[in-house]
Amino acid sequence: TVSIHFMFVGLIADLYRLLNFNKLGKFGRDIIEDTIRPKEMDTLTSANAMMLSMIPLFFAPMFILFSAVAIASIADAMASIIGKAFGKIRNPNSPKTIEGYAAGTITSFLIVIGMSYIVPLEGANMGLIVILAVCSALGYLLVDIKTVHIHDNLLCPFVSGGLMWLAYIIFV
């Protein structure tokens, strides 16, 4: 409930920013211009788009929702950090690197394994948790490699969480 309300407050604030940017005053405009990417000034920020993509996952088990949230924030950050620091082999279709893909995929897998200790999943044994971890890692990798026109922050939690939810329904 708190997450849903937080999401709506963020969306309302972002919509207000888009509609009434000039009315925010110098302090508000300075904060926004310092914290938002220039390409996001005329659209919803990627953080709000990511939160919107998680709405269907609010109906999934909490384990899957929390895993998707962690994947969206931690795995994508790890992919970016490792890709920029150690990336040598670039994907010809995007500025991302193979090392970044590997880091995000491995992190996604480890997040699901780690989340099983924090938020227990009803009716799940370690075998099912590993299957869910593989589903999330494959979902993350496919989205990261294939998305060009849609922001991957929007699709990663949706696809990874959706595949985990589907596997959970099939195996439980």
Secondary structure, 3 states (H helix, E strand, C coil): CHHHHHHHHHHHHHHHHHHCHHHHHHHHHHHHHHHCCHHHCCCCCHHHHHHHHCHHHHHCCHHHHHHHHHHHHHHHHHHHHHHHHHCCCECCCCCCEHHHHHHHHHHHHHHHHHHHHHCCCCCCCHHHHHHHHHHHHHHHHHHHHHCCCCCHHHHHHHHHHHHHHHHHHHHC
